[in-house]
């Protein structure tokens, strides 16, 4: 767990490299539920909160092995499997009556609305509704069958990979495939399932994968500001790395606002650029500014967080996730996370999000940064799962969804890990705490580490690697020098990492 930007200090004479890490461990993660398969597995979508109950979906598992809709209380009680999608059958694409592989939910009154990526009468997804008590499941729309030959077209879209947004009695969403050119659609429909309208079909992406066009391909989640829908497309655009787009709610005025730039590099990467590539998570809107993430690209090839000013000031990269290195266990580690599939949320002037990989143990992080890109902090590093497949841990691993916030607590899902290795629901208490800054200096043959003595309750830990449980408390403990807790260690020539933990 890190605060602000860590740095490396490598005394050349000693041949040691000491990596500074300032802990933000006042954030306390609680596992609210670990999935076991019968109740779902692989939760990859964000949650919705009503009173003290969280509602969400799991991509797979349940009685039909096609995913579930669930509810769990914020105090870890009352987990309920509200609905299990039925088992698809037949030749590919497999069909059923309700859908499968559900995405995120929205809540209106006592009704949850969502999309399923697969299944339905044509096997390419559905839009559904269900009451919060698990009754009244309704298939509001089944996406129509795709053409047999490429580019696999239809009239309405196929395989939605994001949730919906609601304005009045109208639901808006995207489908990643299908449409007139096979590159996906933006659609609208009433909450009772009538009046389905395809607002926009993305143009065919030509050339080798991922293909290029002028508008994007494989659109993701939407956000609504005034009468304008904003969203991202994961692929397509001028160089195939995705776009940011806008369209009026009536389907007019489609505009490509931004094309993510080309990446450079060679196999196996990293593939880098300045802005990011392949945006996947939802955008959020605050005033005239959109905030989002890109899974890939950036200065180090591990994704970015970005802002886009819709008034004409354009794109700003807020953060590039840092380089990856291999740990002793073979995990891909860094200090802040990598490949953010989930979008961002905004509370005050602080953005919060998750990274699917990276972090000090290689299994993802929860992070925050100011909306101007300053003060990036890793709030939590998920622990390393262990054991036979699927490997397990206590907290979860590889988060892929947006977070939600209530008071000083973040809620989210992890797609893997947990007590059965099948994912978890978690809460992360932010807490109001003054965080210490750990500093490091070389003094001859010694390294001197210090932090403010007036911030209590933190312990200095050291490790010769970045794999749990190698962290040990540094002994002897600190002495106070000029108002600073101070620890002096001899430089041994072994690479060491330090962190403050509470």
N, C-alpha and C positions, 0 to 999 in steps of 0.2 A: 504494500500500500504506500502510495507516494503523495506528497504534497508539492504543488508547483512542478518545476522541471528538475529532475535529478541531473547530476553531472558526474563525469568520470574523472578520477585523479590517479595518474599513473607515474609514480616516482621512477624515473628511468634508471637511476643507479641501483635501486633495490629490485627492479623487475617486477614490482607488485602493481596491481591495478585494483583500486578500491572504489566501489560504486556506491554513491551516496543515495540513501533513500530516507525520506522524512515521512514517518507514518501518519496516517489519517485514521487510526484505528478506533477513534471514538464512534465511528460508524459501525453499528452492530447489525449483522445480518441474522435473520431468523428464517428457518425453513418452515413455511406454513403447510406444505404438503409435498410428499415425494410420491411420484406416480409408480404404480406397480404393474401396469399393463391392462388389468381388468377395468381400471378406471380411466385409462388413457395412457398415452406415452408421447414423447416428443412435443411438448408444448412450445410453439414458436411464435405465438401471437401475443399481443398486448392484452391486458386485463381491463375490465370496467368495474367501477366501484359504486355501490349504492348502499347508503348507510354504512354498515360494517361488513358487507358481503362483497366479495370479489367474484366476478364471473369471467370465464375464459374458455378456451378450447384447447384440445390436444389433437395433434395431426393424425395420430395413429392410435391403435389400441381400442379398448372397449369391447363389448360383446360381439361386434361385427368386424373388428380389426380395421375400421375405417375412420376412427377418430371419435371424440366425445365433446360434449359441452358440459361444463362443471361449474359448481359454486363452492366457495370456501370462505369461512369467516376470517376476518383479519386477526382474530386471537387464536388461530390455528384449530378451531373447532368447526364441526358441522360440515365437513366435506360431503358434497352430494354430487353424484353422477347424474346430471339432469337428462342427458340423452346420449345414446350410442348410435352412431350412424350404421346403417345396415350393410351387410357384406355385399360388395359389388360382384357381379358374375358375368360370364359370357366372354366372347372374344374382346380383344383390346379395341377401343377403350372400354373398360368394364363398366357396367351400368347397374343402377339400382333406382329406388324410388325417391331418395332423399338427398343424396350427395355423399361425399367423403373428402377427407383431408381439409377440415374446416379452418378458416382464417379468423381474424379478430372480430369481435362483436361490438355493436353499439346498443345502447339502452334508451328506450323511450317509454316512459310510464312503467308498465309492468311487462313490456315486451322487449325481447332481445332480437336483433336483426344481424344477419351475417351472410357470408359467402362460403361455399365449399369448392375447392379447386377441381375436384374430380367427381365422378359418379353422376347421378341423375339419369334421366331417360336416354341421353346421348353419350354419357360417360365423360363429358367435358365441363361439369360443374353446375352449381345451382346457387340461387339466392333463397334464403330461408328466414323464417320467424319462429320464435318459441317463447312461451311465457316463462317468467323467472322461476316459477315453481316446477318447471319441466313439462308442463302440459301444453297441448295445443300446437305441437310442431306442425308447421305448414311449409310446403315447398312452394315458394312464391313464383319462382321462375327457373326453368330448366334451359340451359343454353343449348342451342340447336347443333345438330351433327355437322362435323367438318367435312369438307370435300375430300374425296379419296386421294387426290393428287396434290402435291405442293403447289402453292404455298399454304394449303389447308385453310380454306376460307369458309365463312358462313355469314349470316346477316347480323348477328348480335354479339359475337365474341365467344371466347372459350378459355377455360382454366383461369378463373380469377385467383390472384395470389395476394390480394389485400382485402381489407374490410370495407365497410361502407361509411358514408357520411349522410346525415339527415338534415333537411331543411324543410320545415313545415311538415307536409305529408309526403315529401318526395325523397327517395333514396337515390344517392349517386354513387357510382363505383366504376371500377376498371376491370377489364379482362386482358390477360397477358397475350392471348392468341386469338385466332379467328378474326372476324370482321372481313371487310371487302378485300383486304390484301394479306391477311394472315398475320399481321403484326400487332393485333390487339385493338381494343375499343374503349371508349368512355360511354357509359350508359346512365340512364335515369329511369326510375319506375316509381309508382305509388306504393305506399306501405301495405296496401291490400293486394298487391301483385298485379294490378291492372296497369295499362298505359305504359308498357315497357317501350323505351325509345333508345335507339343507338344515336348518341350525340355526335360521335366522331369515330371514324375508322382510320387507324394509322396506316401510312403508305408502306408498300413493300420495301423491305430492306434488301438491297441488291449487293452482289459481290460475295466474297468469302465471309464466313462467320466472323463477327456478328452481323455484318452487312451494314450499309449506310443508306440514309434517306434524309429528307429534310425536316422530319418531325419527331422521330423516335420510334422505338419498338419495345414491346413488353412493358406497358405502363403499370405503375404501382399505385399506392394509395393517394387520395386526393385531400386537399384542404380547401375550405370555402372562405372567401373574404369578399364581403359585399355580394355582388352578383357574379363573381368570377371564381371559377374552379382552378386551382393550381395543382400541379403534380409533376412527377418525374417518370421518365422512361428509362429502363435499365440499359437498353441497347439502342442502336440506330443513331440518328443524327449525322452530322458531317463526317465523323470518323468512326462511328459505331460504338462509342463509349457512353452513349446516353444523352438525355436532354432534360431541361426544365421547360414546362409548357404551361399555357393558360388557355382557358376557353370559357365563354359565358355559359351560364346555367341553361340557357335555351339552345345551346349547341352552335351558336354563331361565334365568329371572331377568334377561331383557334390561332394561337401564335406560339412559335418556338422562341422562348425567352433566352435560352442558353444552351450551347453545345459543349459538352465536356471534351477536353482536348485529347490529342493523340498521346499515347504512352510510348516510351522508348525502353529498350532492354531486350535481352535474349533469354531463351529457355534455360533454366527454369525460373527466371526472374531474379530480382523484382522488376516489374514494369512500372515505370515512374512517369510522372508529369507534375505540373504545379497545382492543379485544381482537384484532381480525383477522377475516378471513372466508375461507371456502373452503379448509379444511385439505386437503392432498393427500398429503403425505409420511407415512411411517410414524411412529408413536409409539414411544418407548422408555420403559422402566420402570426406575426405580431406587428400591428400597424402596417407599414409598407414593406416589411422585411420578411422574407421566407428563410427558414433554417432547416438544414438537412444534413445527411451524411452520404458519402460515396464509399462503396465497399472496397474498391481497389484504387490504384493510382496514388497520387500525392507524391511528395518529395522522396519518400522511402518505399512506395509501392504498397503500403498497408492500409490505405484508405484515408479519408479526410472528413472533417466537419466543416460546413460552409454556411455562408449567408448570402442571400441574393436580394438586392434592393429593387423592388418593382417600379420605382419612380425613375429609373434610368441610370443609377450609379453602379449597377451591375453586380458582379460576382466578387466575393471575398472569401479566401480560404482562412478559416479560423484555426484549424489545427491539422497537421499531418502526423499520423501515427508513426512512431519511431521504428528504426530497423529491428529486424528479428535476428536472434541468435539461437543456437541449439543448446539446450540444457543437457546435463549429464544423463537425464532420462530420455532424451530425444524429443522433448517438447519444444515448441517454437515460442521463445520467450522474449519479452521486452519490458519496458517500464510502464507503458500506458494502455496497451491493448492493440488489437489489429482486426481489420475487416469488420467494420460496424454495419451489420445488416439491419439493425433497428434504427428508427429515426430518433429525433431529439424531442424533449419536452422543455418548456420554459416556465420557470417560477421566479418572478421578479426579474432580475437581470442575470440569472444563472440558468444555463442549459445543462440538462442531465441526459445521459445516454448509456448504451452498453456496447461493448466490442466483443465479437464472437470468439476471437482468439487472442493470443498474446497475453500480456501481463507477466508477472514474475514467475508464474507457474505454467503459463501457456494455455490456460483454459478460460480466458475471457476476463473482462473487467466491467465494473460500473464506474463511470467517470462524470466529472462536471467541468465546466469552463464558463467564464463570463461570456455574455452575448457579444462582446467586442473581441473575443478570442484570447483574452488574458486569463491568467491564473488557472490553467488546466490542472486538475487534480485527479488522480486515481483514487476513488473512494473505496473500492473493494476489488480484491483479486480472488477469483474462484479457485478452490483447492484442486489438487490433482486427483482424479479418480484412479482407483487401483482395483486389482483383482481380475477374475475372468470376465469375459464379455457378457453383458455390458458392465464396464467398470463402475464402481460406486464411490461415493464420498458423502459428506454430511450436508453439503450446501447446494450442489448442482454444478453444472459446467456448460460452457458454450451458449450464453444467452444470445438470442436472435431478435428479440422483440423490443418495441418501445416500452419505456417505463410509464407509470402513472405516479402522481404525488398527491398525498393528503396530509396536511399539516407539515410535520418534519419527517415524514416517512415516505420512502419510495417503495413501490410494489412492482414486481416483475416476474418473468418466467425464465427458466434455464432449460434448454432443450435436451440436455443429457445430465448425467450424474444423479445425485440423490441416492437414497438408501437402496433403490433397486436399479439404478443406472439408467432410468427412463425419463429423467427430467424432474423438475421441481417448480413450485411456486414459492417466492421468497419476499420478505420485506427487509428494508435496509433503513435503519434509524439514522438520520443525519445528525441529530443532536446539536445543541448550541454549545460549542466548545472552542476554546482558543487553542489553535494548533501550533506546536513548536516547529521551528525551522532548524534542522540538523545541519551543522557546518563542519567542514573538514579541512585541516591544514597539515602540511608536512613540517616537522621540526627535527632536522637531522635524521637520525635513524628511526624516529618515531612518527606516528600519525596521531594527531590530536583531534578528537571529536567533541563538539560542544553544542548545547542547546539551552535556552533560557531557563534559569532555575525557578522563576516565578510561575512556570506552567508545570503543574505537578501531575503525577500519575503515569508517567511514561517511562518505559524501560528500554535501554539500548540492547539490541540483539545483533548477532553477527552470524554469518554463514560463509563457508567456502564454496557454496554453490547456491542455486536459486530453487532448489527442490525441497519441499517439505518432507520430513520434519527436521531439516538440518539447522534451522535457526536456534541458537542458544543464547542465553543471557550473558552479556559481557561481564566478566569478573576480573578484578575487583570493580565495584560500582563507581559512580562518578563522585568527584569532589567539587565543591563550589569555588570557582575562581572568578572574581570580578562579576558576580551575578550570573555566571554561566555554569551549568552542570558540565564538567569536563572529564573526559576519559582519555588516557594516553596509552597507546599500544605500540609495541615494537613492530616495525614492518618486517614481515617474515619472508617476503618474496612470493607468497601465495596470494592469488586473487581472492579478495574478501569483499563481502557485501554487508552493509549496515542498515538497520532500520530502527525507528522508534515505534514501540507498540504500547497500547494501553489496554 
